[in-house]
Amino acid sequence: MELKVNQDNCLGCGVCVVACPVNVSISPEVAGGHGSKTEEVIMMVENGVIKLFSEEKCTKCGTCQLFCPTDAIWLE
């Protein structure tokens, strides 16, 4: 399984970034709705859409998919 993003559906809301437990453990400021200070996170909002950075750190928990309002991110 791998993480997929449909940029056309992405609103850039960042809910997946905040919901992701791995992101929060790597960059705790994300939990407060702030931008990550490191590209070590799995994904972050860049130029208004989600961009994947350290995809290999994904534990395939599906939390991002669960919280995405537009089904723009999913595991396949």
Beta strands, then each sheet from edge to edge (+ up, - down):
strand 1: 3-5
strand 2: 43-46
strand 3: 49-52
strand 4: 73-75
sheet 1: 1+ 4-
sheet 2: 2+ 3-
end
